[in-house]
């Protein structure tokens, strides 16, 4: 379990809403080699007004209405921490209009340099002054978001939160 007080790397399955459901008129976004798909998002029971986050997605199938994807979630400045756990739903929005649903399957806290902190314990809590456990067996290279998502990497209030580490 992770509290989103800073950026998180996520993997899951995206279901894009059809135009009839209020989704994108042009259909699912087309992934691009140089840029990630960037939008806004929120986690229910929050709303776009009280829980907005930035989201950048990549590695999803072009034109697919349902596809695996990975990306980053970055809370907006001034928004309270939100619990992000496998199985939760992230509502992807363009403006305040929902255009997709991301079912989270994996969550990793991102270190200040943008690399995921892989924890060996299933629970992650905020604990001050305790180094994070890492898993040397992690085979995937670190997820690095594109320049299109870098605007969310700027300094904000959540950067001053204590580091998140593995709970015991």
Secondary structure as the mmCIF struct_conf table of DSSP 4:
data_model
#
loop_
_struct_conf.conf_type_id
_struct_conf.id
_struct_conf.beg_label_comp_id
_struct_conf.beg_label_asym_id
_struct_conf.beg_label_seq_id
_struct_conf.end_label_comp_id
_struct_conf.end_label_asym_id
_struct_conf.end_label_seq_id
STRN STRN1 UNK A 2 UNK A 4
BEND BEND1 UNK A 5 UNK A 6
STRN STRN2 UNK A 8 UNK A 16
HELX_LH_PP_P HELX_LH_PP_P1 UNK A 17 UNK A 18
HELX_RH_3T_P HELX_RH_3T_P1 UNK A 19 UNK A 21
TURN_TY1_P TURN_TY1_P1 UNK A 22 UNK A 22
TURN_TY1_P TURN_TY1_P2 UNK A 25 UNK A 26
BEND BEND2 UNK A 28 UNK A 28
HELX_LH_PP_P HELX_LH_PP_P2 UNK A 29 UNK A 31
BEND BEND3 UNK A 33 UNK A 34
STRN STRN3 UNK A 37 UNK A 43
TURN_TY1_P TURN_TY1_P3 UNK A 44 UNK A 45
BEND BEND4 UNK A 46 UNK A 46
HELX_RH_AL_P HELX_RH_AL_P1 UNK A 48 UNK A 51
STRN STRN4 UNK A 53 UNK A 58
BEND BEND5 UNK A 59 UNK A 59
TURN_TY1_P TURN_TY1_P4 UNK A 62 UNK A 63
BEND BEND6 UNK A 65 UNK A 65
STRN STRN5 UNK A 66 UNK A 75
HELX_LH_PP_P HELX_LH_PP_P3 UNK A 76 UNK A 76
TURN_TY1_P TURN_TY1_P5 UNK A 77 UNK A 78
HELX_LH_PP_P HELX_LH_PP_P4 UNK A 79 UNK A 81
STRN STRN6 UNK A 82 UNK A 84
TURN_TY1_P TURN_TY1_P6 UNK A 86 UNK A 87
STRN STRN7 UNK A 89 UNK A 94
TURN_TY1_P TURN_TY1_P7 UNK A 95 UNK A 96
STRN STRN8 UNK A 97 UNK A 110
HELX_LH_PP_P HELX_LH_PP_P5 UNK A 111 UNK A 111
TURN_TY1_P TURN_TY1_P8 UNK A 112 UNK A 113
BEND BEND7 UNK A 114 UNK A 114
STRN STRN9 UNK A 116 UNK A 117
BEND BEND8 UNK A 120 UNK A 122
STRN STRN10 UNK A 124 UNK A 126
TURN_TY1_P TURN_TY1_P9 UNK A 128 UNK A 129
HELX_LH_PP_P HELX_LH_PP_P6 UNK A 131 UNK A 133
TURN_TY1_P TURN_TY1_P10 UNK A 136 UNK A 137
BEND BEND9 UNK A 140 UNK A 140
HELX_LH_PP_P HELX_LH_PP_P7 UNK A 141 UNK A 143
HELX_RH_3T_P HELX_RH_3T_P2 UNK A 147 UNK A 153
BEND BEND10 UNK A 154 UNK A 154
HELX_RH_3T_P HELX_RH_3T_P3 UNK A 157 UNK A 160
BEND BEND11 UNK A 161 UNK A 161
HELX_LH_PP_P HELX_LH_PP_P8 UNK A 162 UNK A 163
STRN STRN11 UNK A 164 UNK A 166
#
